[in-house]
Amino acid sequence: MGNYNSQYEDYYSSLKKKNRIRNSPYQHMGYNNIDTRKPKGKYWVRRITRDLIGVLILFLFIIGCKILVTPETQNVYNYSKNVLNQNFNYEDLMEKAKTVDLTKLQGKFTNIIQQIRSKITGNQSATTKIKNEFIVPVNGVETSDYGYREDPITKEKKFHAGIDIDAKENTDVLAAYDGKVKECGLDGQLGNYVLIDHGGGIETKYGHLNKILVKKEDAVKKSQVIAKSGNTGKSTGPHLHFELLYMGENEDPNQYFNIIKK
């Protein structure tokens, strides 16, 4: 009876809890439980601290736009000043907000942040790196754009996460830049595919391949032949499906590469 048994840990803990309550100065007042909730005052301290941090981040962002002078940052800075200095018709603003392309707006802000970080660190931004150092994986004409389109098989309106480049079957598919093979295999939509991680949040994906010449975790070099183009997966003819991703989000390759369009 006097030995400690770990199997009854919960039982021992409950006894200790009851003992604390029994010895509590509030026991004689009829309380069976002690309120351990944090004082409400601390909630407002946390709330005010959080709001102040938000204001500080916004302030630093505006200052960054003023320091890094580009057409984009200047527009953001001027717009912020107008918001503070003018009285707007908020109904008009709400109507205009409905027409804003959030994807493009997010892309612009991402580029601005990249430029600020590049200015501070001295390293080139991801956008600059892609435009200056990455290559198109095959030479061919672009036959399908990035974005919403009519699916060539189902005829439904669907989002096309990359671009299609015309390529005869078994054309060499080149790595757009140095990196490591993150994934490769068979996909129901893309057929045989390869996903390469180039570091810094940049990735490229290659689909509808006839043959894969690399395996997962392989290190690849820019211009290295990683696959042969084909017509696998849901495809209406031989071509290469090419995607560009940054921080897990798809980007329009046409913003970075000069590809001849059909």
matplotlib code that plots the C-alpha trace (Angstrom):
import matplotlib.pyplot as plt

x = [0.0, 2.9, 4.7, 4.3, 2.8, 3.1, -0.1, -2.1, -0.5, -3.8, -5.3, -2.3, -2.7, -6.4, -5.6, -3.0, -5.5, -8.2, -5.7, -4.8, -8.4, -9.0, -6.1, -7.1, -8.0, -11.3, -12.4, -14.3, -16.3, -17.8, -15.7, -14.7, -12.6, -10.1, -10.4, -7.1, -8.1, -5.8, -7.0, -9.0, -6.6, -3.9, -6.1, -6.1, -2.3, -1.9, -4.5, -2.8, 0.6, -0.5, -2.1, 1.0, 3.1, 0.8, 1.1, 4.9, 5.1, 2.9, 5.1, 8.3, 6.7, 5.8, 9.3, 10.8, 8.7, 10.1, 13.7, 13.6, 12.5, 11.0, 7.7, 6.0, 7.1, 6.4, 2.9, 2.3, 3.8, 1.7, -1.4, -0.9, -0.5, -3.7, -5.6, -4.5, -5.0, -8.3, -11.9, -13.0, -16.4, -16.2, -19.1, -17.0, -14.0, -15.9, -17.1, -13.6, -12.3, -14.5, -12.6, -9.1, -7.1, -5.8, -3.4, -1.6, -1.7, -0.1, 2.5, 3.3, 3.7, 5.8, 8.1, 8.3, 9.3, 11.9, 13.4, 13.5, 15.2, 17.6, 18.5, 19.2, 21.1, 22.8, 21.6, 19.5, 15.8, 14.1, 12.4, 15.7, 17.4, 14.7, 14.7, 18.5, 19.6, 16.8, 16.1, 13.1, 13.2, 12.3, 12.4, 8.9, 5.7, 3.4, 0.1, -1.8, -1.5, -1.4, -4.7, -8.3, -9.2, -11.5, -10.2, -9.4, -10.8, -13.8, -14.5, -15.1, -13.5, -10.5, -7.3, -4.2, -1.3, 1.4, 1.9, 2.0, 4.9, 4.7, 7.3, 7.5, 7.6, 10.9, 12.3, 15.0, 13.6, 16.2, 16.4, 15.6, 18.3, 20.5, 18.6, 17.5, 14.7, 12.0, 9.5, 9.0, 6.6, 3.2, 0.2, -3.3, -3.5, 0.2, 1.2, 4.9, 6.3, 9.4, 9.5, 12.8, 13.6, 16.1, 16.4, 15.2, 11.6, 11.8, 10.6, 9.8, 7.5, 7.6, 4.6, 3.3, 6.7, 7.4, 10.4, 12.0, 15.8, 16.3, 15.2, 14.1, 16.9, 19.2, 21.2, 20.8, 22.5, 21.1, 20.5, 20.9, 18.5, 16.1, 13.4, 11.9, 8.7, 5.6, 1.8, 1.2, -1.7, -4.6, -3.3, -4.5, -1.1, 2.6, 3.8, 5.5, 3.5, 5.8, 5.1, 7.0, 6.4, 7.6, 7.0, 4.6, 2.4, 2.2, 3.5, 2.9, 6.0, 5.3, 6.2, 9.8, 10.4, 10.2, 8.3, 6.9, 3.1, 0.9]
y = [0.0, 2.3, 1.8, 4.2, 2.7, 4.7, 3.1, 5.2, 8.5, 10.1, 9.0, 10.4, 13.7, 14.0, 13.4, 16.2, 18.5, 17.8, 18.4, 21.8, 22.8, 21.4, 23.6, 26.7, 29.8, 29.9, 26.5, 27.8, 30.1, 27.2, 27.3, 23.9, 25.3, 28.0, 30.3, 30.1, 32.2, 35.1, 38.6, 40.4, 43.3, 41.2, 40.7, 44.4, 44.5, 41.7, 43.3, 46.8, 45.2, 43.3, 46.4, 48.5, 45.8, 45.9, 49.7, 49.4, 46.8, 49.1, 52.1, 50.2, 49.0, 52.6, 53.8, 51.0, 52.1, 55.7, 54.5, 52.1, 54.3, 52.4, 53.2, 50.4, 51.5, 55.2, 54.3, 52.5, 55.3, 58.0, 55.9, 55.5, 59.3, 59.8, 57.4, 59.4, 62.9, 62.5, 61.6, 58.8, 57.6, 54.2, 52.8, 53.6, 52.0, 48.8, 48.7, 49.2, 46.6, 44.0, 44.4, 44.1, 41.1, 39.9, 37.5, 40.2, 42.6, 39.9, 39.4, 43.1, 43.3, 40.1, 41.8, 44.9, 43.0, 41.1, 44.3, 45.7, 42.6, 42.6, 46.2, 45.3, 42.1, 43.0, 39.8, 39.8, 39.2, 36.0, 37.9, 39.2, 35.8, 34.1, 36.7, 36.8, 33.2, 30.7, 29.2, 27.9, 24.1, 23.5, 25.6, 25.9, 27.9, 28.5, 26.9, 27.6, 30.5, 30.5, 31.2, 30.3, 28.6, 26.1, 22.6, 21.0, 17.6, 18.4, 21.8, 23.3, 26.5, 25.5, 27.2, 26.3, 26.5, 26.7, 27.1, 24.6, 24.6, 22.8, 20.0, 16.8, 13.6, 12.7, 16.2, 17.0, 18.7, 20.8, 21.9, 25.6, 26.2, 24.3, 22.5, 19.3, 17.0, 17.4, 15.0, 12.9, 10.2, 9.7, 12.1, 11.6, 15.0, 15.7, 12.2, 11.7, 14.8, 16.3, 19.0, 20.7, 22.8, 25.6, 27.1, 30.5, 29.3, 28.9, 25.7, 24.5, 21.6, 19.7, 17.6, 15.2, 13.7, 10.5, 9.5, 10.7, 10.7, 11.7, 10.5, 12.1, 13.9, 14.0, 17.2, 18.8, 21.5, 24.2, 22.9, 19.3, 16.9, 15.7, 14.1, 13.5, 15.3, 13.3, 13.0, 11.2, 12.1, 14.2, 15.6, 16.1, 15.9, 16.0, 19.1, 20.2, 21.6, 24.0, 25.6, 28.2, 28.4, 30.8, 30.0, 27.3, 29.6, 29.3, 32.3, 33.2, 32.1, 34.8, 37.4, 36.0, 34.3, 35.5, 32.7, 32.9, 32.6, 30.8]
z = [0.0, 0.7, -2.6, -5.5, -8.6, -11.9, -13.2, -10.8, -11.6, -12.5, -9.1, -7.2, -9.1, -8.2, -4.5, -4.6, -6.3, -3.7, -0.9, -2.3, -2.4, 1.1, 2.4, 0.4, 2.4, 0.4, 1.5, 4.5, 2.2, 0.4, -2.8, -4.3, -7.1, -7.4, -10.4, -12.2, -15.1, -16.0, -15.0, -17.6, -17.4, -19.1, -22.1, -22.9, -22.4, -25.0, -27.3, -27.2, -27.6, -30.7, -32.3, -31.6, -33.3, -36.3, -36.6, -36.3, -39.1, -41.3, -40.5, -41.4, -44.6, -45.6, -44.7, -46.8, -49.8, -49.3, -49.1, -52.0, -54.8, -57.7, -59.6, -57.7, -54.2, -55.0, -56.0, -52.7, -50.7, -52.6, -52.2, -48.4, -48.1, -50.0, -47.8, -44.7, -46.3, -48.2, -47.4, -49.6, -50.7, -49.2, -51.3, -54.4, -52.8, -52.1, -55.7, -57.0, -54.6, -56.2, -59.5, -58.0, -59.1, -55.8, -57.4, -59.4, -56.3, -54.2, -56.8, -56.9, -53.1, -53.1, -55.6, -53.6, -50.4, -52.4, -53.7, -50.1, -48.8, -51.8, -51.0, -47.4, -47.9, -51.2, -52.8, -56.0, -55.6, -56.7, -59.6, -60.9, -60.5, -62.5, -65.3, -65.6, -64.9, -65.6, -69.0, -70.8, -70.6, -74.3, -77.5, -78.8, -79.2, -76.2, -77.0, -73.8, -71.3, -67.5, -65.7, -66.3, -69.5, -71.1, -70.3, -73.6, -72.4, -70.1, -71.8, -68.3, -67.1, -65.0, -63.7, -65.6, -63.2, -65.9, -69.6, -72.4, -74.8, -78.1, -78.3, -80.3, -78.5, -76.9, -77.2, -74.5, -71.5, -69.7, -66.1, -65.9, -63.3, -60.7, -58.0, -56.5, -57.6, -55.0, -56.5, -59.6, -60.7, -62.2, -61.7, -62.8, -64.6, -65.5, -66.3, -65.7, -64.0, -62.3, -59.6, -59.0, -55.9, -56.9, -53.4, -52.1, -52.5, -56.3, -57.9, -61.4, -62.5, -65.8, -66.9, -69.6, -69.9, -71.9, -69.9, -66.6, -66.5, -62.9, -59.5, -56.2, -54.3, -57.5, -57.8, -61.3, -63.2, -65.4, -68.9, -67.8, -69.7, -67.0, -69.2, -72.6, -73.6, -74.3, -74.1, -70.8, -68.4, -69.5, -72.7, -76.3, -77.9, -77.3, -75.4, -72.2, -69.3, -67.4, -64.0, -62.0, -58.3, -55.6, -51.9, -52.9, -55.0, -58.8, -60.8, -64.5, -66.4, -69.0, -66.5, -66.4, -69.7, -73.3, -75.0, -78.5, -78.4, -80.9]

ax = plt.figure().add_subplot(projection="3d")
ax.plot(x, y, z, "-o")
ax.set_aspect("equal")
plt.show()
